[in-house]
Amino acid sequence: MCSRTPVSIMPKTFAVAPMALAGGHVFVPVLDLCMNESAITSPSVLQRPASEGRGSVYALDARTGATAWQAPLGSAPFALATT
């Protein structure tokens, strides 16, 4: 049976920022903007303003997946990673 109890889903619909590959690293924008969902209902995607989102960018070793570095951002990464 599907749960009617909402749970926190991260990052919801706004997670559209593609990754980039260059110099042996994968650059991954990460969005932190949780919203509540359940298997039965889906509140508006606008239940939290996009301006409340924060995020970071990770550089991962393309061969091993190890984190090379991580940089916090002051706002949500709604754009793609470019090299």
C-alpha angles and dihedrals in degrees: 000000000000118000118246091196111103117237130194112264121195127236101348124191098335092071098105103121109123124219126243132217123211139139094006093305134105112217111211124190110209123202122206106197112124122195134182120254138161134194089253106042137027117201120211117298084232094064086114123032114247087233089071091064123106129183151162142221122238126199109208127190103250093216102044104019090232117148110253093182143335128210123195117223128214092224140024118290101235093156130073126265111253132188 
